[in-house]
């Protein structure tokens, strides 16, 4: 597969971040309703800590203007997360050519990543907005299939959410606290391991769950420019009918700071929330959510966002809806499995 005559391929650098942001905004705005992009996140992906597990290709036209951006994230053993942003102002035939070229190149990159991990097969995981029929067509042509739908939800936050009594207290036997920190602000290892263990266990039977080692888990979350250690929470529960037993980590939540929206106000994002099966029904998730909403309000933020598996049989969306979350837009996961050799 060849590009138009005079077009070139480069690895983007810091100087290209504004243009990459334009491409991302062009692709997302019709579906998200916002042309605001987090340039700090893009800079981090291209030249920051997040670049260490990613590879990028930028396609330039004969006038040296970037018209396509392809990127692959070595997400976990046997899985690469892929993405493309194509200049939607180009003629449709040119867009189609660029998309096909990008997905072919990303498939090879995903194969190389899996080879380095010693895998014999790997999953290519790509995303699309639910209403982006052009991108969905490109994915279909590249051999991907639609496997899952996700609701991107947001809840407004007001100062009243920080006031005492804004939310019910956790149920008896359940306590919520932040991950403990040393005097220098760094988290205590025991609590970090507890968060990882709770989430790994809670998501074992969830869609497309991949085992992620503790070091990979922590490093990936730290790559986010919005990462904050004081946005990690633990829910601990006692053992019913056994007053002598020590309480145990029953739930965990990892959050991050969202970049300012169009009004210039920051928000909070819930990257992960999970509860162990033996603690479900005790209000663990509700208590964690209430703590994060209250925390966001105390920080002067205006929203809390999260992602929900629309196809999950657990019905988690009913809890979020009850607590005030509403769907802003919908995304999809598209997968393709390939042999590495």
N, C-alpha and C positions, 0 to 999 in steps of 0.2 A: 504494500500500500504506500503510495507516494503523496507528498504534499504538492501544492501548486508551485510552479517554477518561481524561484527567487525567494521562497519562504524558508525559514530556518527554525531550528529548535535549540533552545538554550535552557540552562538551569537558572531559574529566577533568583534574584538577590534582593537586598533591601530597597534598592532604587525602584524595583518593580512593584512594591507593595501597593501603592496607590492605584495602579492599573489593575492589579489582581482584585482589589476591592471593588473597582467599577464592574468588572466581569461578574463577580459574585452578586453584587447588588442587582445588576440587570437580570440575572437568572432568578433571583429570589423574590424581588419586589412584587411581581404580579400575583404571587401566592401568599406572601406573608403580609402584604399591605404596607411594607416599610422598605425604604431604600437605604436605611442606616445599616452599616456593616461595622463589625468590630475590627478595626485595622490593627489593633494590638494583637488580636488572635492570629490574624494573617501573618503579621511580622514574626510572631512566635513560631508559626508553622514553617515559615521559609528560612528564618535565620536565628531562631531562639531554641530553647530547650526542646520544643516539640519537633524540631527539624531532625533530631537525632534518630527518630524512628520513622521518618518520612522521606519519600523521594518525590521530586517535582520536575515537571517539564513544562516549558512555556513555548508556544508556537508563535513566531513573529511573521508578519507579512513582509512583502518587498519593501515597504516603507518603514520597517523596524518597529511596527506597532504589535503588541501582544494581542492575538485574537483568540487564543485558547490556552487554558491552564489545566493540566492533568496532574493528579497527586495520588500517592499510595501510602497508606499507613500500615506498618507492620504491627497489627493490633494484638495478635496472640498466636500461639502455635497453631498452624493450620488455618489461619484467617488473615486476610488483608482487606482493609477498608479503602475503597476507591472513590474518587470524585473527579468530575470535570466541570469546568465553566467555559462555555462557548459564547463568543460575541454574538448576541441575538440580533444585531443590526446587519449582519452579513446576509447575502442571498442564501436561501434555504439549502440549495445544493452545496454551497461551500460549508455551511454548518454541518450538513450530513457527512461530508468528507472528513472534516476535522473531528467530529465525534467518533466516527469509525476508526480513524487513525489513533486517537487518544485511547480508546478502549483496547485496541490491539496492543499498544505499547504498555498499558497498565497491566494487561494480562501477563506479559513477559516479566514485568517487574514483580508482580505477585508471585510468579513462579520462582524467580530468583530468591525472593525473601523466604519462601518455603524451603528451597534447597539449603539455604544457610541454617535453617532450623532442623534439617534432616528429615523433612516430611516427604511422603510419597504422593500425597494429594493435598490440595488446599482449596479453601473457599474464597472466592472473590465476592465481597460484600459492597454493593453500591446503593446509593439512595436517590430518591426523586421526590419532588412535590407531587401530591396526588393529582393536581390539575395540569401538570406539565406533560402534555401528550407528546410533544416532540422528544423530550428526554426519555420518556417511557418507550417511544418507538426506537430510539437509538439503543437503549438497553436490550430490547427484544432482538434487534438485528445483531447485537454483539453476543447473543446466546444466554442472556440473563433471563430469569423468571421472577415474577412478583411473588414474594413469600410472606410479607407481613405489612401491616398498616399501623401507623403510630399517630396518636393525637398529641399535638404540641399545645399544652394548656398553660394558662396564666391566671393568677389570682391577684386582684388589686389589694394593696396594703395601705391602711390609713393609720394615723397616729393613735387612734383608739385601740388598735390591735395590740399596742404595747402596754395598755393599762391593766392593772390587777383585775382579775375577774373576767377579762375578755374571753377567756377559754376555760372550760372546766379543768379542774386539777386532774392529774393522772389517776387512774383507778388504784385502789389500795394494793400495795405490793409492787408497784411499778414506779421507778424513779428515772428522771431524765437529766442528763448532765452532758457538758461538753467533754471531749477527749482531754484528759489531763495534760498539762504542759509543765515543763521545767521552768525555772526562773528566767531562762533566756528566751522563752517563748516557743521552744521546740517541743513537739509532742512526746509523751511518754510511750516508749515502745510497746509496753504491755497493752495499752489501750488501742494503739494502731493495729496491732495483731488481732485484737478482739473485733474491731470493726471489719477487718478483712475476712476473718473467719465467719462472722455472722452473715455477711453478704454472700460469700462463696456458698455457704450452706443454704441460705434462703433462696438463692437463684439456681440451685442445682437442677431443678426440674422445669426451669423456664425456657422459653424459646431461644434457641441458638446460644445456649450457655456454654462457654469455653472456660476451662480451668485457667486461672491467671495467677501466677506466683506472686507472693507478697511483694517482692521487689518490683515486679512489673506493674502491679496495681498502684503502689505508692508513687513510683516515678511517673506513670502516665497522668495521674491526677495532679501532681506537682507541676507538670508541663503547662497547665492551663494558666494564663495570666490572671484569671480571677480566683485562683486557688488561695484559700486562707485556712490556716490550721484551726482557727477558732470557729470554723464552719463545720467541724466534724462533731457528731453527737453520738452518744450511746444511751440506750434504754436498758436498764437493769431490772430484773424481776426476782422476787423471792420464790421459794419452792412451796407451793400450797401444802398445808398439813404437815410441814416439817420446819418448825421454827428454828431448829439447830443448823439447818443447811444454809450455806452462804448464797447470797443472790448471784445471779449469773447474767452475762450479757445476752439479752433477748432480742434486741433490735439495734439497728444502726442507721445513721443518715449522714451522707457526705454532701455538703453544699459548696457553692462558690459564689463569687461576686459577679453580677452581670454588668456589662458596660452601660454607660448612660444611654437612655432612649432618646427619642426626638425632643423630649422636654428637658433633657439634661440630667435626669435623675437615674441613679443606679438601682439595680434590683438584685434579688437573690435567686440562684438556680439550684434545684435539687438534682444532683447528679445520680445519687443512689439513695433508696430507702428500702429496707427489708426487715422482716421479723422472722424469727425461728418458728417453725410449725408448732412446737410445744408451748409457745407463748401467744399464739394467735387467739383472738377472742378476749384479750385482756386490755385492749385499747392501746397497744404499744405504738402502732403506726399513727394513730390519732394524736397521741401525746407528743410524738416526735414532730409531726407537722405543726402542731400548735406552738411548740417551742421555736421552730424556725420562723413562723409568721411573726411571732412576738419579737424575735430577734431582729428581723428585717425592719419592723416598724420602729424599734428602738434606734436603729441606725439611720432612720430617715429615708428608707427606700420606699418605692412605690409599687412593687410587684414581686411575686414569687412564681417562677416558672418551673415546669417539669414536663417529662415525656411519659406517655401512657401507652402500653401495648393494647391497641384497639381489639386485638383478637384473643386476648388473654381470657381464660375461663375463670379467673379469680374475681372478676368484677371490681377491680381496684378503682376504676373510674367513678363508681358510685360514691366512694368515700371522698374523693377529691371534689366531685360535684357538690356534695353535701357541705363541704367546707369552703365553697366559694370559687373553685376553679372552673374555668370555661375554656373550650377549645378555640384556639386562635387560627390554626391551620393544620393541615394533615400531611404527613410524609409517608414514604413507603421504603421498604427494604427489598432489594432485588439481588438474587444470588446466582452465581455460576460456579460449579465445581470443576476443577481441572486437575489433570495428572501433572505431577512435577517433572518427571523424567521425560 
